[in-house]
């Protein structure tokens, strides 16, 4: 049996403003035949891990793991574990010029 396949639902119009009041990660899992998709667990509140006014501007899966890389509007990249449901606290500070959607 192979591990579950995960889908990341990340709205394109997520507001990169100081009025962010909710930032949740919803996890969905495909069945083994890839015919149906179901929600897994409850939404994970990501707002608790970020400073006020910060929003996520990019996200991608970390190959070969059950982790997601988030890049936020302050040009910090951090990895979130889908196993522990916690971020790994060694944020990588990126130059703002590397993140085209990030406010300056």
Protein Blocks (a to p, Z undefined) as FASTA:
>chain_A
ZZddddddddfklccbfkbcbdcdddddddfkopaccdehjdddfklmpcehiacfbdcd
dehiacdddddfkopacdddfklopacdddcdddfklmmkbcZZ
